[in-house]
Amino acid sequence: MNILLVSSKYMPEYSGSGFRAHNLYRRLTGKHPEIKVTVLAGSETENTCADYSYDGFKVKRIAGKPFPDVRGKFLRALKISMNFHSEYVAAMNHIKTLPKPNLIHIFGKNYVTAAALNYARAHEIPAIIELCNEMDTPLQYIPRLNRIEASGRLPEKYHFVCISERLRSACLKNNIPEGNLWCRPNPVDENRFRTVDEAEKFSLRKKLTRFDERDIVISYVAKYIPRKNHRLLVEAIRLLPEQYKLLLTGPIVDSGPLRDRDSSVFNDLARRVAEYGLSSRVQISNGFIENIEEYYQMSDVYAFPTLSEGLGTPMLESLSCGIPVVANMIHGVTDIWIKDGRNGYLGNANAAEFAEKITLATKISRDDMLRESEILLSKASTAVLDEKYISIIGNLVKC
């Protein structure tokens, strides 16, 4: 069975959805050798096409916008249209060189994924479409000026995968039948994201931080972008006693049109930490984190102040590690998983409220968190979700 995996971004470029897509098919091809995967990807930071291999998968990157910067009102619509046309045609031409896939599996939205879905519809290929971020419509974006060459219509055989109830609701509002929807959490690797004893916890803390076992450590691992709302935690730590410490880490976009914006987020945080005299209590760094489970496991509380999210995989991974989560209230997202007093607390994006909730979260017992970890993995482990994927793929391909 040939599957064309199409992702809006793919490694080595930082991409949460691309990373999960890759890991899904690494697991599925390991369990089912008859599945063969080819990868087609767009890009946010690159603007050149490339062929390369990543962890055993062949990848074609389509990136070639003639106008990478479309800011400003003058001729903006025309520039967007020309960018779409350039990458749409390049993606279509590449797909035509491949053996006809039995299934096209799409993660995210951009000009390349729009091309892949149009190809699937035109050639009667079933498609799985993963909705990875908040959105009002599950359909692919087609600029107004390009609606002659491309369409947002779906192929005859398709299935949407929604990572939150909010995204499921968006599908229903756009007349997607219930039978074509699967609402599921992002898979949590039960072999990585597991509970550890105190000895291992403090060993990891010594390895990763300058904090010790007497401290109460709050961690947040997230890309430095405005909506992740790191600043709230710097403000909250000022209101907490001295023994509370904060670790912030995650990647920064270092190229492309968002480089300056995202670098300023990190620089502003570092400046505030210094100005507030928090350098001994806040550890801040940047870079892609491979061993993210260790950051959860060494923590006492995981903070999740993000302002918007499709789901928030770190929230689930932390809970599976037995770590309580204090999260911003996002209806249909964080309130589905976080239950006050059981596995963490929900609050509004307010420093004083977050500080209070963090204090309360430290009082949740270890036994309660171990039980919550088991409950979460019974719903979100890779073993459970991979079997559902195989079932959906089989039903689409054999129809």
JOWOGI-V425056 format. One record per residue. N is the residue number from 1. RES is the residue in one letter. NEAR is the number of other ideal C-beta (glycine too) atoms within 12 Angstrom. Layout:
n=N res=RES near=NEAR
n=N res=RES near=NEAR
//
This chain:
n=1 res=M near=26
n=2 res=N near=22
n=3 res=I near=39
n=4 res=L near=46
n=5 res=L near=45
n=6 res=V near=51
n=7 res=S near=47
n=8 res=S near=42
n=9 res=K near=39
n=10 res=Y near=46
n=11 res=M near=29
n=12 res=P near=24
n=13 res=E near=33
n=14 res=Y near=32
n=15 res=S near=35
n=16 res=G near=39
n=17 res=S near=39
n=18 res=G near=39
n=19 res=F near=34
n=20 res=R near=38
n=21 res=A near=42
n=22 res=H near=31
n=23 res=N near=34
n=24 res=L near=39
n=25 res=Y near=40
n=26 res=R near=26
n=27 res=R near=26
n=28 res=L near=34
n=29 res=T near=28
n=30 res=G near=17
n=31 res=K near=17
n=32 res=H near=21
n=33 res=P near=10
n=34 res=E near=17
n=35 res=I near=30
n=36 res=K near=23
n=37 res=V near=38
n=38 res=T near=36
n=39 res=V near=46
n=40 res=L near=52
n=41 res=A near=48
n=42 res=G near=46
n=43 res=S near=40
n=44 res=E near=34
n=45 res=T near=28
n=46 res=E near=29
n=47 res=N near=25
n=48 res=T near=19
n=49 res=C near=25
n=50 res=A near=25
n=51 res=D near=18
n=52 res=Y near=20
n=53 res=S near=16
n=54 res=Y near=29
n=55 res=D near=21
n=56 res=G near=16
n=57 res=F near=31
n=58 res=K near=22
n=59 res=V near=37
n=60 res=K near=33
n=61 res=R near=38
n=62 res=I near=41
n=63 res=A near=34
n=64 res=G near=28
n=65 res=K near=32
n=66 res=P near=20
n=67 res=F near=24
n=68 res=P near=25
n=69 res=D near=18
n=70 res=V near=21
n=71 res=R near=15
n=72 res=G near=12
n=73 res=K near=10
n=74 res=F near=10
n=75 res=L near=16
n=76 res=R near=18
n=77 res=A near=18
n=78 res=L near=20
n=79 res=K near=23
n=80 res=I near=29
n=81 res=S near=27
n=82 res=M near=24
n=83 res=N near=35
n=84 res=F near=40
n=85 res=H near=29
n=86 res=S near=31
n=87 res=E near=41
n=88 res=Y near=40
n=89 res=V near=27
n=90 res=A near=32
n=91 res=A near=42
n=92 res=M near=30
n=93 res=N near=20
n=94 res=H near=32
n=95 res=I near=33
n=96 res=K near=19
n=97 res=T near=16
n=98 res=L near=28
n=99 res=P near=14
n=100 res=K near=20
n=101 res=P near=34
n=102 res=N near=30
n=103 res=L near=41
n=104 res=I near=46
n=105 res=H near=45
n=106 res=I near=49
n=107 res=F near=44
n=108 res=G near=41
n=109 res=K near=34
n=110 res=N near=39
n=111 res=Y near=41
n=112 res=V near=52
n=113 res=T near=49
n=114 res=A near=41
n=115 res=A near=44
n=116 res=A near=50
n=117 res=L near=46
n=118 res=N near=35
n=119 res=Y near=35
n=120 res=A near=39
n=121 res=R near=27
n=122 res=A near=23
n=123 res=H near=24
n=124 res=E near=19
n=125 res=I near=34
n=126 res=P near=33
n=127 res=A near=42
n=128 res=I near=46
n=129 res=I near=45
n=130 res=E near=45
n=131 res=L near=41
n=132 res=C near=35
n=133 res=N near=30
n=134 res=E near=28
n=135 res=M near=29
n=136 res=D near=16
n=137 res=T near=23
n=138 res=P near=40
n=139 res=L near=30
n=140 res=Q near=41
n=141 res=Y near=28
n=142 res=I near=28
n=143 res=P near=28
n=144 res=R near=15
n=145 res=L near=20
n=146 res=N near=28
n=147 res=R near=20
n=148 res=I near=13
n=149 res=E near=20
n=150 res=A near=33
n=151 res=S near=22
n=152 res=G near=24
n=153 res=R near=18
n=154 res=L near=32
n=155 res=P near=30
n=156 res=E near=17
n=157 res=K near=26
n=158 res=Y near=36
n=159 res=H near=40
n=160 res=F near=40
n=161 res=V near=41
n=162 res=C near=37
n=163 res=I near=42
n=164 res=S near=37
n=165 res=E near=26
n=166 res=R near=30
n=167 res=L near=38
n=168 res=R near=29
n=169 res=S near=25
n=170 res=A near=27
n=171 res=C near=34
n=172 res=L near=21
n=173 res=K near=16
n=174 res=N near=22
n=175 res=N near=15
n=176 res=I near=27
n=177 res=P near=13
n=178 res=E near=15
n=179 res=G near=14
n=180 res=N near=29
n=181 res=L near=31
n=182 res=W near=29
n=183 res=C near=33
n=184 res=R near=36
n=185 res=P near=35
n=186 res=N near=41
n=187 res=P near=39
n=188 res=V near=39
n=189 res=D near=29
n=190 res=E near=27
n=191 res=N near=15
n=192 res=R near=24
n=193 res=F near=35
n=194 res=R near=28
n=195 res=T near=29
n=196 res=V near=27
n=197 res=D near=14
n=198 res=E near=16
n=199 res=A near=13
n=200 res=E near=20
n=201 res=K near=32
n=202 res=F near=23
n=203 res=S near=18
n=204 res=L near=29
n=205 res=R near=31
n=206 res=K near=18
n=207 res=K near=16
n=208 res=L near=28
n=209 res=T near=32
n=210 res=R near=18
n=211 res=F near=30
n=212 res=D near=16
n=213 res=E near=20
n=214 res=R near=14
n=215 res=D near=32
n=216 res=I near=30
n=217 res=V near=40
n=218 res=I near=47
n=219 res=S near=49
n=220 res=Y near=48
n=221 res=V near=43
n=222 res=A near=43
n=223 res=K near=36
n=224 res=Y near=36
n=225 res=I near=30
n=226 res=P near=24
n=227 res=R near=25
n=228 res=K near=34
n=229 res=N near=33
n=230 res=H near=44
n=231 res=R near=37
n=232 res=L near=39
n=233 res=L near=47
n=234 res=V near=39
n=235 res=E near=28
n=236 res=A near=37
n=237 res=I near=45
n=238 res=R near=25
n=239 res=L near=25
n=240 res=L near=35
n=241 res=P near=16
n=242 res=E near=16
n=243 res=Q near=20
n=244 res=Y near=33
n=245 res=K near=37
n=246 res=L near=46
n=247 res=L near=40
n=248 res=L near=43
n=249 res=T near=33
n=250 res=G near=31
n=251 res=P near=31
n=252 res=I near=33
n=253 res=V near=30
n=254 res=D near=21
n=255 res=S near=22
n=256 res=G near=24
n=257 res=P near=20
n=258 res=L near=23
n=259 res=R near=20
n=260 res=D near=17
n=261 res=R near=20
n=262 res=D near=31
n=263 res=S near=22
n=264 res=S near=19
n=265 res=V near=32
n=266 res=F near=34
n=267 res=N near=20
n=268 res=D near=20
n=269 res=L near=39
n=270 res=A near=26
n=271 res=R near=18
n=272 res=R near=27
n=273 res=V near=30
n=274 res=A near=17
n=275 res=E near=15
n=276 res=Y near=22
n=277 res=G near=14
n=278 res=L near=28
n=279 res=S near=19
n=280 res=S near=19
n=281 res=R near=32
n=282 res=V near=39
n=283 res=Q near=32
n=284 res=I near=37
n=285 res=S near=25
n=286 res=N near=27
n=287 res=G near=19
n=288 res=F near=24
n=289 res=I near=27
n=290 res=E near=16
n=291 res=N near=19
n=292 res=I near=34
n=293 res=E near=35
n=294 res=E near=30
n=295 res=Y near=37
n=296 res=Y near=45
n=297 res=Q near=36
n=298 res=M near=40
n=299 res=S near=48
n=300 res=D near=42
n=301 res=V near=45
n=302 res=Y near=47
n=303 res=A near=52
n=304 res=F near=50
n=305 res=P near=46
n=306 res=T near=38
n=307 res=L near=24
n=308 res=S near=26
n=309 res=E near=39
n=310 res=G near=37
n=311 res=L near=41
n=312 res=G near=42
n=313 res=T near=39
n=314 res=P near=39
n=315 res=M near=45
n=316 res=L near=46
n=317 res=E near=45
n=318 res=S near=45
n=319 res=L near=47
n=320 res=S near=43
n=321 res=C near=42
n=322 res=G near=40
n=323 res=I near=47
n=324 res=P near=44
n=325 res=V near=49
n=326 res=V near=48
n=327 res=A near=46
n=328 res=N near=37
n=329 res=M near=29
n=330 res=I near=32
n=331 res=H near=19
n=332 res=G near=24
n=333 res=V near=36
n=334 res=T near=40
n=335 res=D near=24
n=336 res=I near=33
n=337 res=W near=40
n=338 res=I near=35
n=339 res=K near=23
n=340 res=D near=23
n=341 res=G near=19
n=342 res=R near=24
n=343 res=N near=37
n=344 res=G near=42
n=345 res=Y near=34
n=346 res=L near=33
n=347 res=G near=33
n=348 res=N near=22
n=349 res=A near=30
n=350 res=N near=20
n=351 res=A near=28
n=352 res=A near=19
n=353 res=E near=24
n=354 res=F near=42
n=355 res=A near=32
n=356 res=E near=22
n=357 res=K near=39
n=358 res=I near=42
n=359 res=T near=27
n=360 res=L near=22
n=361 res=A near=40
n=362 res=T near=29
n=363 res=K near=20
n=364 res=I near=31
n=365 res=S near=16
n=366 res=R near=21
n=367 res=D near=13
n=368 res=D near=22
n=369 res=M near=35
n=370 res=L near=24
n=371 res=R near=20
n=372 res=E near=33
n=373 res=S near=35
n=374 res=E near=21
n=375 res=I near=22
n=376 res=L near=39
n=377 res=L near=31
n=378 res=S near=17
n=379 res=K near=26
n=380 res=A near=34
n=381 res=S near=30
n=382 res=T near=32
n=383 res=A near=20
n=384 res=V near=21
n=385 res=L near=32
n=386 res=D near=29
n=387 res=E near=19
n=388 res=K near=26
n=389 res=Y near=35
n=390 res=I near=27
n=391 res=S near=18
n=392 res=I near=33
n=393 res=I near=37
n=394 res=G near=22
n=395 res=N near=20
n=396 res=L near=33
n=397 res=V near=25
n=398 res=K near=13
n=399 res=C near=17
//
